[in-house]
């Protein structure tokens, strides 16, 4: 998930998609839909339970393109930057990204 988060953060979410799926001539390849599902997946692995969507919300997000999706924070096992920025109760502060 670290690579997925890194690519998402850098605006390169499609980099994780299997090259077999990425075929510009294929009518089933929909980059926007893939990025949307990736965003939903990242929301489901948030560190704090209260930041994760309810199952019913996930179903709505998956079933409707009109549904507005919040931007994910770093996944629960991947803290970016220093811990104090993410969780003020943590005292350990690593120098760089860690997962």
BELQUIMO-V337942 format. One record per residue. RES is the residue in three letters. PHI is phi as a letter, one per 30 degrees, with the letter a starting at -180 (none if undefined). PSI is psi as a letter, one per 40 degrees, with the letter a starting at -180 (999 if undefined). Layout:
BEGIN
res->(RES RES)
phi->(PHI PHI)
psi->(PSI PSI)
END
This chain:
BEGIN
res->(UNK UNK UNK UNK UNK UNK UNK UNK UNK UNK UNK UNK UNK UNK UNK UNK UNK UNK UNK UNK UNK UNK UNK UNK UNK UNK UNK UNK UNK UNK UNK UNK UNK UNK UNK UNK UNK UNK UNK UNK UNK UNK UNK UNK UNK UNK UNK UNK UNK UNK UNK UNK UNK UNK UNK UNK UNK UNK UNK UNK UNK UNK UNK UNK UNK UNK UNK UNK UNK UNK UNK UNK UNK UNK UNK UNK UNK UNK UNK UNK UNK UNK UNK UNK UNK UNK UNK UNK UNK UNK UNK UNK UNK UNK UNK UNK UNK UNK UNK)
phi->(none e d d d d d d d d i b e d d d d e d d d d b e d d d d d b e d d d d d d d d d d d d d c d d c e d d d d d e d d d e d d d c b d d d d c d d d c e e e c b c c i c e d d d b d d d c d b d d b e b b)
psi->(d d d d d d d d d e f f d e d e h h d d d g h d e h e e h g d d d d d d d d d d d d d e f i d h d e e i i i d d d d d d d d e h d d h h h i h i i i i d e h h h a i d d d d h e e h d h g i d a i i 999)
END
